[in-house]
Amino acid sequence: MLGSTHGTLTTDSRRARVIACGEQPAPAVHGRPAATDDLDVSGRALYAGVPELDRFFRPQSVAVIGASDTEGRPNTGITRQLLTWAERVGARLHPVHPTRQSVFGIPCVPSVADLPEQVDLAVLLVSDPLPVIEQLAEAKVKFAVAFGSGFAETGAEGAAAQARLAAAVECSGLRLLGPNTNLNAFEKFRDDLDGPAIALITQSGHQGRPVFTMQELGVRLSHWAPTGNEADLETADFISYFAEQPEVGAIACYVEGLKDGRSFMLAADRAARRGVPVVAVKVGRTETGARTAASHTGKLTGADAVVDAAMRQYGVIRVDGLDELQDTAALLARARTPHADGVVVYSISGGTGAHFSDLAAEAGLRLPRLSDAKQAELHQWIPEYLDVANPVDNGGHPVGDWRGRKIIDAILDDPAVGVLICPITGPFPPMSDRLAQDLVDAAEQTDKLVCVVWGSPVGTEAAYRETLLGSSRVATFRTFANCITAVRAHLGHARFTASYRSPFDEAPRTPSPSYRKAQALMRPGQQLSEHAAKQLLRAYGIRVPREQLVTSAAAAVRAAGLVGYPVVMKASGAQLAHKTELGLVKIGLTSASQVRDGYRELTDIARYEGVSLDGVLVCQMVEPGVEMVVGVTQDQLFGPTVTVGLGGVLVEVLRDTAVRVPPFGEDQARAMPGELRGRALLEGVRGRPPSDVDALVEVVLRVQRMALELDGELAELDINPLMVLPQGQGAVALDALAVCR
């Protein structure tokens, strides 16, 4: 069954294709049909399954469709490489070609139907793989790889061809890698390297080359999945699979576009549960990058802020460059869990130590001052006039004799130290040779992380090529920046893993009573009036001002008496979004005459502007606080997202917001205000008291519940301003806009 090999959530388009195949859509979890408890309130899977990819990477039999041994043809080179790979993994290879008797001396069959055995993997060396898919399905082939290009990466016509291919694959029951992929999965991996390995996922094969070639520096690689256009198998499938492989210490990804945001989050959650680091370059931070990525892979790049938020929620370490990808993944794959987050910088030059320390501290690394007792111990071997508080400056000479190792061991023996970093800006034999060897020897005797930055631009020195790169315990870098990035990622991932609780475990399974109240208020395809939007908030327990909707001046005066002076009056209408700009808000009215005049003025302005009203709101005037905005929007890839930011009339100008993708827990909701540039306003400035952040967090969690339960019904929600009152006094939604889908 299809569900037994695809554990991630089916998207709406995939579900539609399954129905077209005459099957019933059934999300699968861990290779079995999903139970009710495995689905959230929207009917979406809560846990990622693990695709059965063992037979893809280590098949027992392989068919090459379109095999060739004619020199000069592209298919010949591919066939030759596949022959070598099949022999290496112990697979039987069967060439398939309608006009050839043999290929490279191996008997060739004319069609898939003539294969002598059921094969695990079919490699399609044909320009149009679509006609072959049905044949493969009849032959019960488990996996196929399509190299052909000319699909979604070429535009609308190619996208339509890819959709037809994806639909055929969905009906077939096999799993497809590609199209527009390459031979990277069939590379030769070194088998003489020990320790945890990096598993590599790339949508562009060339972009994975720097990571792959790290084998020459002694870093082990175990797998390479070149996903191409991802008509079927996607990045998320391989993350889920690699996270379960015992030899994988870290997963490195080059991502141009995510196929399905939910599947990615489920896969990242699986890696987070198992403590397997995922390091990713995700292009598309800028409009130009996003446009280029879409033209190359034909995928949605997604709003970058949402992608970034989703990655941080599940501990995916996002880096910018391929050099950062390789160095960070290598460190995370090989480093042991740190017992402390203190970083000590040790150098033979005060200038080098000070420079590196400045950069490290600015990046957020903690450089603790060593204790007086530890400094006294170090001064046994380092002259008294040198500073050893951290950074530790040894002056140079102790490196060349027995004192060098004593210093290193003493630093590593400090319980506050989790990482020792030694920047060596250039070779100076024989002292640099001895320093490198002492660092390697010390690293073998400790479970703490030892890092070296080898600054020589040459890189041919024996101390670097043989001593440092020959060690599986020392993490060696060529630049300060990459070292700091990798160490920060290592310590950050350790903290993340230690406290990680999967939000999917706590996601609501059944609708709340609030949902039934909210459903009665929804108007498909319409924008709700402010009054109706506030009723929606009230249904979810979000505090709004006392208010009444009136349709006459006399009723407005009576309402003001009930609400209590002073009052605010606002025009209310289903299509009315920006009332302040139109003069449709009156603040601080203190008498019946002001209320009567206010009513007439608001209705006159509405008639003049051609705005249709359902009435005028007479509202309680709330004490001032910090104006925030809390909202829900729909992302093409991830679905509903929740945003928190500084609110008021300047929200579009300030653009000071934090984003999360549901589901998320209270810890994430509480972290959102702390990410804002204007967070100091909530802490209290210029004599103002601290704000009720607890109440703000509670609103965020209630809005998240609304977003999850009304997914598919609520297109947009904007609470602006949410007035956050002084500590202990709560938060009040003064205005709200809601758009139904």
Beta strands, then each sheet from edge to edge (+ up, - down):
strand 1: 28-29
strand 2: 32-33
strand 3: 61-65
strand 4: 92-96
strand 5: 102-103
strand 6: 106-107
strand 7: 121-124
strand 8: 143-146
strand 9: 175-177
strand 10: 197-202
strand 11: 221-226
strand 12: 248-255
strand 13: 278-282
strand 14: 317-319
strand 15: 342-347
strand 16: 392-393
strand 17: 417-424
strand 18: 449-454
strand 19: 474-477
strand 20: 527-528
strand 21: 547-550
strand 22: 567-572
strand 23: 585-589
strand 24: 615-620
strand 25: 626-635
strand 26: 639-646
strand 27: 657-660
strand 28: 714-724
strand 29: 731-733
strand 30: 736-740
sheet 1: 1+ 2-
sheet 2: 4+ 3+ 7+ 8+ 9+
sheet 3: 5+ 6-
sheet 4: 11+ 10+ 12+ 13+ 14+
sheet 5: 16+ 15+ 17+ 18+ 19+
sheet 6: 20+ 30- 28+ 25- 26+ 27-
sheet 7: 20+ 30- 28+ 29-
sheet 8: 21+ 24- 22+ 23-
end
